[in-house]
Amino acid sequence: MNETRPVAIRALLGARALPPLILVLFHYCEGHGYRGAAWFDLPVAKGYLWVEFFFALSGFVLTYAYASRAAEFWRAKAYFAFLKARLARLYPSHIFMLLVILAMVIALRFLAARGGYVSIYDEPWHPIDTWPTFVANLFLVQAWNIFPYLSWNGASWFVSVEFLLCLLFPFYVLFARGGWTTALLLIFAGAGALALLVHPRYGLDLTFHNGIWRGMAAFAVGVGMAILHNTIRKHDIRISDTACSAMQLAVLAWLFYGIYCTGWSHRPQDIYTALPIMALVFVLCFDRGFLATALKTRLPVALGEWSYAIYIGQTAVLQFLRFAQMRLYPAPADIVLGRPWSAWQPFWHWLEPTLLVVAAVAWGWLVFTLIERPANAALRRLFAGAPARAATSA
Protein backbone atom coordinates (compact mmCIF):
# COMPACT_ATOMS: atom_id res chain seq x y z
CA MET A 1 0.00 0.00 0.00
CA ASN A 2 1.29 3.44 -0.88
CA GLU A 3 2.42 5.17 2.33
CA THR A 4 1.66 8.72 1.12
CA ARG A 5 -0.41 10.53 3.72
CA PRO A 6 -2.35 13.81 3.68
CA VAL A 7 -1.04 16.73 5.69
CA ALA A 8 -1.31 16.13 9.44
CA ILE A 9 -3.94 18.16 11.32
CA ARG A 10 -2.04 19.41 14.37
CA ALA A 11 -5.14 20.70 16.17
CA LEU A 12 -6.49 17.15 16.32
CA LEU A 13 -3.21 15.93 17.77
CA GLY A 14 -3.39 18.60 20.48
CA ALA A 15 -7.06 17.79 21.06
CA ARG A 16 -5.98 14.37 22.34
CA ALA A 17 -4.20 16.00 25.30
CA LEU A 18 -7.05 16.53 27.75
CA PRO A 19 -9.36 13.47 27.30
CA PRO A 20 -7.04 10.85 28.87
CA LEU A 21 -6.45 13.10 31.89
CA ILE A 22 -10.20 13.45 32.41
CA LEU A 23 -10.54 9.68 32.04
CA VAL A 24 -7.86 9.16 34.71
CA LEU A 25 -9.84 11.41 37.08
CA PHE A 26 -13.08 9.64 36.16
CA HIS A 27 -11.66 6.22 37.03
CA TYR A 28 -10.15 7.61 40.23
CA CYS A 29 -13.35 9.30 41.42
CA GLU A 30 -15.53 6.32 40.54
CA GLY A 31 -13.38 4.21 42.85
CA HIS A 32 -12.56 6.75 45.57
CA GLY A 33 -15.47 9.17 45.66
CA TYR A 34 -16.08 12.61 44.23
CA ARG A 35 -14.97 15.97 45.62
CA GLY A 36 -18.35 17.49 46.49
CA ALA A 37 -17.93 20.41 44.08
CA ALA A 38 -20.21 20.54 41.02
CA TRP A 39 -17.70 22.46 38.87
CA PHE A 40 -15.30 19.50 39.23
CA ASP A 41 -17.61 16.53 39.79
CA LEU A 42 -19.90 16.96 36.76
CA PRO A 43 -17.20 17.08 34.05
CA VAL A 44 -15.28 14.26 35.73
CA ALA A 45 -18.36 12.05 36.23
CA LYS A 46 -19.12 12.44 32.54
CA GLY A 47 -15.47 11.97 31.68
CA TYR A 48 -16.06 8.43 30.46
CA LEU A 49 -17.77 9.95 27.41
CA TRP A 50 -14.42 11.16 26.06
CA VAL A 51 -14.00 7.62 24.75
CA GLU A 52 -16.54 8.73 22.13
CA PHE A 53 -14.08 11.43 21.12
CA PHE A 54 -11.35 8.86 20.54
CA PHE A 55 -13.60 6.52 18.55
CA ALA A 56 -14.84 9.40 16.39
CA LEU A 57 -11.30 10.75 16.02
CA SER A 58 -10.08 7.32 14.93
CA GLY A 59 -12.82 7.07 12.30
CA PHE A 60 -12.00 10.56 11.07
CA VAL A 61 -8.22 10.15 10.92
CA LEU A 62 -8.26 6.74 9.23
CA THR A 63 -10.77 7.90 6.61
CA TYR A 64 -8.85 11.15 6.10
CA ALA A 65 -5.64 9.19 5.60
CA TYR A 66 -6.94 6.33 3.46
CA ALA A 67 -9.97 7.69 1.58
CA SER A 68 -7.98 8.23 -1.63
CA ARG A 69 -6.99 4.54 -1.60
CA ALA A 70 -10.36 3.09 -0.66
CA ALA A 71 -10.36 0.49 -3.45
CA GLU A 72 -7.05 -0.96 -2.25
CA PHE A 73 -8.60 -2.28 0.96
CA TRP A 74 -10.25 -5.12 -0.93
CA ARG A 75 -6.86 -6.48 -1.91
CA ALA A 76 -5.37 -8.74 0.72
CA LYS A 77 -1.88 -7.27 0.55
CA ALA A 78 -3.07 -3.70 1.17
CA TYR A 79 -5.51 -4.76 3.88
CA PHE A 80 -2.88 -6.69 5.83
CA ALA A 81 -0.41 -3.83 5.43
CA PHE A 82 -3.00 -1.55 7.01
CA LEU A 83 -3.64 -3.98 9.88
CA LYS A 84 0.08 -4.37 10.54
CA ALA A 85 0.48 -0.59 10.67
CA ARG A 86 -2.39 -0.31 13.15
CA LEU A 87 -1.12 -3.15 15.31
CA ALA A 88 2.33 -1.55 15.33
CA ARG A 89 0.60 1.47 16.85
CA LEU A 90 -1.75 -0.27 19.29
CA TYR A 91 -0.13 -3.51 20.39
CA PRO A 92 3.28 -2.72 21.94
CA SER A 93 1.94 -0.50 24.75
CA HIS A 94 -1.01 -2.84 25.25
CA ILE A 95 1.13 -5.96 25.66
CA PHE A 96 3.64 -4.09 27.82
CA MET A 97 0.92 -2.92 30.22
CA LEU A 98 -0.64 -6.39 30.28
CA LEU A 99 2.72 -7.78 31.43
CA VAL A 100 3.10 -4.95 33.96
CA ILE A 101 -0.30 -5.81 35.46
CA LEU A 102 0.69 -9.49 35.51
CA ALA A 103 3.85 -8.61 37.42
CA MET A 104 1.85 -6.46 39.84
CA VAL A 105 -0.64 -9.27 40.45
CA ILE A 106 2.18 -11.70 41.27
CA ALA A 107 4.10 -9.24 43.44
CA LEU A 108 1.16 -7.84 45.41
CA ARG A 109 -0.38 -11.27 45.99
CA PHE A 110 3.00 -12.43 47.27
CA LEU A 111 3.17 -9.47 49.67
CA ALA A 112 -0.43 -10.11 50.79
CA ALA A 113 0.35 -13.77 51.51
CA ARG A 114 3.43 -12.75 53.51
CA GLY A 115 1.52 -10.07 55.38
CA GLY A 116 -1.62 -12.09 56.08
CA TYR A 117 -4.06 -9.75 54.35
CA VAL A 118 -6.20 -9.85 51.20
CA SER A 119 -4.58 -8.58 48.00
CA ILE A 120 -6.36 -5.87 46.05
CA TYR A 121 -6.52 -8.36 43.19
CA ASP A 122 -8.68 -10.68 45.28
CA GLU A 123 -11.22 -8.05 46.29
CA PRO A 124 -14.71 -8.58 44.81
CA TRP A 125 -14.70 -5.17 43.09
CA HIS A 126 -11.49 -5.81 41.16
CA PRO A 127 -11.33 -6.76 37.43
CA ILE A 128 -11.12 -10.51 36.89
CA ASP A 129 -7.53 -11.67 36.37
CA THR A 130 -7.70 -15.24 35.09
CA TRP A 131 -5.71 -17.12 32.46
CA PRO A 132 -8.62 -17.30 29.98
CA THR A 133 -9.03 -13.53 30.19
CA PHE A 134 -5.24 -13.11 29.88
CA VAL A 135 -5.28 -15.08 26.62
CA ALA A 136 -8.21 -12.98 25.37
CA ASN A 137 -6.24 -9.84 26.18
CA LEU A 138 -3.23 -11.22 24.29
CA PHE A 139 -5.37 -11.52 21.17
CA LEU A 140 -7.25 -8.23 21.79
CA VAL A 141 -10.68 -9.86 21.86
CA GLN A 142 -11.50 -9.34 25.55
CA ALA A 143 -14.19 -6.71 24.88
CA TRP A 144 -15.99 -8.58 22.12
CA ASN A 145 -18.88 -9.55 24.43
CA ILE A 146 -16.99 -12.70 25.46
CA PHE A 147 -16.75 -12.07 29.23
CA PRO A 148 -19.31 -10.34 31.50
CA TYR A 149 -16.65 -8.28 33.25
CA LEU A 150 -13.48 -6.24 32.74
CA SER A 151 -10.17 -8.03 33.09
CA TRP A 152 -6.49 -7.28 33.71
CA ASN A 153 -5.86 -3.81 32.28
CA GLY A 154 -9.47 -2.69 32.30
CA ALA A 155 -8.75 0.38 30.16
CA SER A 156 -7.65 -1.87 27.30
CA TRP A 157 -11.27 -2.71 26.48
CA PHE A 158 -11.01 0.37 24.25
CA VAL A 159 -8.00 -1.11 22.42
CA SER A 160 -9.91 -4.36 21.89
CA VAL A 161 -12.80 -2.48 20.27
CA GLU A 162 -10.39 -0.29 18.29
CA PHE A 163 -8.77 -3.45 16.90
CA LEU A 164 -12.18 -4.74 15.82
CA LEU A 165 -12.87 -1.41 14.10
CA CYS A 166 -9.59 -1.78 12.20
CA LEU A 167 -10.72 -5.22 11.03
CA LEU A 168 -14.04 -3.74 9.90
CA PHE A 169 -12.56 -0.61 8.35
CA PRO A 170 -12.91 -1.84 4.72
CA PHE A 171 -16.70 -1.77 5.19
CA TYR A 172 -16.56 1.80 6.46
CA VAL A 173 -14.18 2.88 3.71
CA LEU A 174 -16.76 1.80 1.12
CA PHE A 175 -18.40 5.14 1.91
CA ALA A 176 -15.16 7.13 1.80
CA ARG A 177 -15.64 8.51 -1.70
CA GLY A 178 -19.18 9.63 -1.04
CA GLY A 179 -20.39 13.20 -0.81
CA TRP A 180 -22.66 15.34 1.33
CA THR A 181 -25.48 12.80 1.51
CA THR A 182 -23.19 9.93 2.49
CA ALA A 183 -21.47 12.05 5.13
CA LEU A 184 -24.70 13.19 6.75
CA LEU A 185 -26.16 9.68 6.58
CA LEU A 186 -23.18 8.22 8.48
CA ILE A 187 -23.14 11.04 11.04
CA PHE A 188 -26.85 10.78 11.83
CA ALA A 189 -26.83 6.97 11.73
CA GLY A 190 -23.90 6.82 14.16
CA ALA A 191 -25.38 9.43 16.49
CA GLY A 192 -28.77 7.71 16.35
CA ALA A 193 -27.22 4.34 17.15
CA LEU A 194 -25.49 5.84 20.19
CA ALA A 195 -28.81 7.30 21.35
CA LEU A 196 -30.41 3.86 21.04
CA LEU A 197 -27.55 2.26 22.99
CA VAL A 198 -27.95 4.53 26.01
CA HIS A 199 -28.81 2.43 29.06
CA PRO A 200 -31.21 3.91 31.65
CA ARG A 201 -28.84 2.92 34.48
CA TYR A 202 -25.37 3.05 32.89
CA GLY A 203 -25.77 5.71 30.23
CA LEU A 204 -23.15 5.03 27.57
CA ASP A 205 -20.72 3.38 29.96
CA LEU A 206 -20.64 0.20 27.88
CA THR A 207 -17.26 -1.54 27.97
CA PHE A 208 -16.96 -5.34 28.11
CA HIS A 209 -20.67 -5.54 27.20
CA ASN A 210 -21.82 -3.75 24.02
CA GLY A 211 -18.64 -1.69 23.85
CA ILE A 212 -18.24 -2.95 20.28
CA TRP A 213 -21.56 -1.33 19.27
CA ARG A 214 -20.61 1.86 21.10
CA GLY A 215 -17.33 1.97 19.21
CA MET A 216 -18.88 1.18 15.84
CA ALA A 217 -21.45 3.95 16.22
CA ALA A 218 -18.99 6.68 17.25
CA PHE A 219 -16.50 5.49 14.61
CA ALA A 220 -19.21 5.90 11.94
CA VAL A 221 -19.70 9.51 13.07
CA GLY A 222 -15.97 10.10 12.62
CA VAL A 223 -16.00 8.52 9.15
CA GLY A 224 -18.94 10.73 8.17
CA MET A 225 -17.18 13.87 9.43
CA ALA A 226 -14.07 12.93 7.42
CA ILE A 227 -16.16 12.52 4.27
CA LEU A 228 -17.78 15.90 4.94
CA HIS A 229 -14.36 17.48 5.46
CA ASN A 230 -12.99 15.93 2.27
CA THR A 231 -16.05 17.06 0.31
CA ILE A 232 -15.59 20.65 1.50
CA ARG A 233 -11.94 20.55 0.42
CA LYS A 234 -12.83 18.94 -2.90
CA HIS A 235 -15.21 21.80 -3.72
CA ASP A 236 -12.62 24.40 -2.63
CA ILE A 237 -15.00 25.83 -0.04
CA ARG A 238 -12.98 28.22 2.08
CA ILE A 239 -14.03 28.39 5.73
CA SER A 240 -12.57 31.51 7.33
CA ASP A 241 -10.77 31.63 10.66
CA THR A 242 -13.71 33.59 12.06
CA ALA A 243 -16.19 30.91 10.95
CA CYS A 244 -14.00 28.18 12.45
CA SER A 245 -13.81 30.09 15.74
CA ALA A 246 -17.58 30.57 15.74
CA MET A 247 -18.15 26.82 15.20
CA GLN A 248 -15.71 25.97 17.95
CA LEU A 249 -17.35 28.41 20.36
CA ALA A 250 -20.78 26.98 19.54
CA VAL A 251 -19.63 23.40 20.18
CA LEU A 252 -17.95 24.42 23.45
CA ALA A 253 -21.21 26.06 24.56
CA TRP A 254 -23.08 22.88 23.58
CA LEU A 255 -20.57 20.83 25.55
CA PHE A 256 -20.90 23.14 28.58
CA TYR A 257 -24.67 22.65 28.43
CA GLY A 258 -24.33 18.87 28.19
CA ILE A 259 -21.98 18.71 31.17
CA TYR A 260 -23.57 21.19 33.55
CA CYS A 261 -27.24 21.37 32.58
CA THR A 262 -28.34 17.75 32.05
CA GLY A 263 -27.90 16.32 35.54
CA TRP A 264 -25.63 13.61 36.90
CA SER A 265 -23.86 11.09 34.70
CA HIS A 266 -24.71 7.53 33.65
CA ARG A 267 -28.17 8.52 32.51
CA PRO A 268 -29.83 8.74 29.07
CA GLN A 269 -29.10 12.48 29.10
CA ASP A 270 -25.40 11.67 28.68
CA ILE A 271 -26.02 11.62 24.93
CA TYR A 272 -26.21 15.43 25.08
CA THR A 273 -22.57 15.45 26.21
CA ALA A 274 -21.36 12.73 23.86
CA LEU A 275 -22.63 14.54 20.76
CA PRO A 276 -20.65 17.79 21.21
CA ILE A 277 -17.60 15.78 22.28
CA MET A 278 -17.65 14.06 18.88
CA ALA A 279 -18.48 17.33 17.10
CA LEU A 280 -15.18 18.75 18.39
CA VAL A 281 -13.39 16.56 15.86
CA PHE A 282 -15.10 18.31 12.96
CA VAL A 283 -14.78 21.90 14.17
CA LEU A 284 -11.05 21.35 14.76
CA CYS A 285 -10.26 19.49 11.55
CA PHE A 286 -9.71 22.66 9.50
CA ASP A 287 -6.77 23.51 11.77
CA ARG A 288 -7.95 27.10 12.19
CA GLY A 289 -9.89 29.07 14.77
CA PHE A 290 -9.07 30.13 18.33
CA LEU A 291 -9.37 26.66 19.87
CA ALA A 292 -7.37 24.96 17.11
CA THR A 293 -4.66 27.59 17.50
CA ALA A 294 -4.44 26.94 21.24
CA LEU A 295 -4.30 23.18 20.74
CA LYS A 296 -1.43 23.46 18.26
CA THR A 297 0.92 24.84 20.91
CA ARG A 298 3.76 22.75 22.30
CA LEU A 299 2.23 21.38 25.53
CA PRO A 300 -1.08 20.07 24.06
CA VAL A 301 0.76 18.55 21.10
CA ALA A 302 3.23 16.78 23.41
CA LEU A 303 0.44 15.48 25.65
CA GLY A 304 -1.44 14.45 22.52
CA GLU A 305 1.51 12.35 21.41
CA TRP A 306 1.59 10.67 24.83
CA SER A 307 -2.20 10.35 25.10
CA TYR A 308 -2.48 6.66 24.17
CA ALA A 309 0.32 5.74 26.58
CA ILE A 310 -1.31 7.82 29.35
CA TYR A 311 -4.64 6.13 28.74
CA ILE A 312 -3.36 2.56 28.50
CA GLY A 313 -0.96 3.04 31.42
CA GLN A 314 -3.40 4.51 33.92
CA THR A 315 -4.61 1.19 35.34
CA ALA A 316 -1.22 0.37 36.86
CA VAL A 317 -1.04 3.80 38.48
CA LEU A 318 -4.57 3.51 39.86
CA GLN A 319 -3.98 0.00 41.19
CA PHE A 320 -0.74 1.02 42.87
CA LEU A 321 -2.60 3.95 44.45
CA ARG A 322 -5.23 1.55 45.80
CA PHE A 323 -2.50 -0.64 47.27
CA ALA A 324 -0.81 2.41 48.82
CA GLN A 325 -4.05 3.61 50.36
CA MET A 326 -4.66 0.22 51.95
CA ARG A 327 -1.13 -0.68 53.04
CA LEU A 328 1.22 2.35 52.92
CA TYR A 329 -0.77 5.41 53.95
CA PRO A 330 -0.54 6.61 57.58
CA ALA A 331 -3.26 5.62 60.03
CA PRO A 332 -5.68 8.46 60.92
CA ALA A 333 -3.98 9.02 64.29
CA ASP A 334 -0.41 8.94 62.95
CA ILE A 335 1.43 12.26 63.21
CA VAL A 336 2.50 13.70 59.85
CA LEU A 337 4.38 17.03 59.88
CA GLY A 338 3.20 17.74 63.39
CA ARG A 339 -0.49 16.97 62.81
CA PRO A 340 -2.60 13.79 62.83
CA TRP A 341 -3.02 12.38 59.36
CA SER A 342 -6.80 12.81 59.70
CA ALA A 343 -6.27 16.58 59.98
CA TRP A 344 -4.64 16.60 56.55
CA GLN A 345 -7.58 14.91 54.85
CA PRO A 346 -9.40 18.03 53.56
CA PHE A 347 -6.17 19.16 51.87
CA TRP A 348 -5.20 15.65 50.73
CA HIS A 349 -8.72 15.17 49.36
CA TRP A 350 -7.77 17.57 46.54
CA LEU A 351 -4.03 17.01 46.38
CA GLU A 352 -4.27 13.25 45.82
CA PRO A 353 -6.10 13.39 42.44
CA THR A 354 -3.76 16.18 41.32
CA LEU A 355 -0.71 14.06 42.11
CA LEU A 356 -2.40 11.10 40.43
CA VAL A 357 -2.71 13.03 37.15
CA VAL A 358 0.95 14.09 37.39
CA ALA A 359 1.97 10.46 38.01
CA ALA A 360 -0.20 9.23 35.11
CA VAL A 361 1.38 11.75 32.74
CA ALA A 362 4.91 10.87 33.89
CA TRP A 363 4.22 7.14 33.54
CA GLY A 364 2.58 7.69 30.15
CA TRP A 365 5.60 9.64 28.97
CA LEU A 366 7.88 6.77 30.02
CA VAL A 367 5.71 4.19 28.26
CA PHE A 368 5.60 6.37 25.14
CA THR A 369 9.34 7.06 25.15
CA LEU A 370 10.62 3.61 26.07
CA ILE A 371 7.96 1.31 24.59
CA GLU A 372 5.43 2.85 22.21
CA ARG A 373 7.62 5.00 19.96
CA PRO A 374 10.63 2.66 19.57
CA ALA A 375 8.46 -0.46 19.23
CA ASN A 376 6.26 1.21 16.65
CA ALA A 377 9.30 2.26 14.62
CA ALA A 378 10.90 -1.19 14.91
CA LEU A 379 7.72 -3.00 13.85
CA ARG A 380 7.21 -0.69 10.89
CA ARG A 381 10.79 -1.35 9.75
CA LEU A 382 10.23 -5.08 10.23
CA PHE A 383 6.98 -5.09 8.26
CA ALA A 384 8.43 -2.89 5.53
CA GLY A 385 11.51 -5.10 5.23
CA ALA A 386 9.65 -8.42 5.02
CA PRO A 387 8.71 -8.16 1.30
CA ALA A 388 12.23 -7.03 0.42
CA ARG A 389 13.80 -9.96 2.30
CA ALA A 390 11.37 -12.37 0.67
CA ALA A 391 12.22 -11.04 -2.78
CA THR A 392 15.95 -11.29 -2.08
CA SER A 393 15.55 -14.86 -0.84
CA ALA A 394 13.57 -15.81 -3.95
Secondary structure, 3 states (H helix, E strand, C coil): CCCCCCCCCHHHHHCCCHHHHHHHHHHHHHHHCCCCCHHHHHHHHCHHHHHHHHHHHHHHHHHHHHHHHHHHHHCHHHHHHHHHHHHHHHHHHHHHHHHHHHHHHHHHHHHHHHHCCCCHHHCCCCCCCCHHHHHHHHCCCCCCCCCCCCCCCHHHHHHHHHHHHHHHHHHHHCCCCCCHHHHHHHHHHHHHHHHHHCECCCECCCCCCCHHHHHHHHHHHHHHHHHHHHHHHHCCCCCCHHHHHHHHHHHHHHHHHHHHCCCCCCCHHHHHHHHHHHHHHHHHCCCCCHHHHHHCCHHHHHHHHHHHHHHHHHHHHHHHHHHHHHHCCCCCCCEECCEEHHHHHHHHHHHHHHHHHHHHHHHHHHHHHHHHHHHHHHHHHHHHHHHHHHHHHC
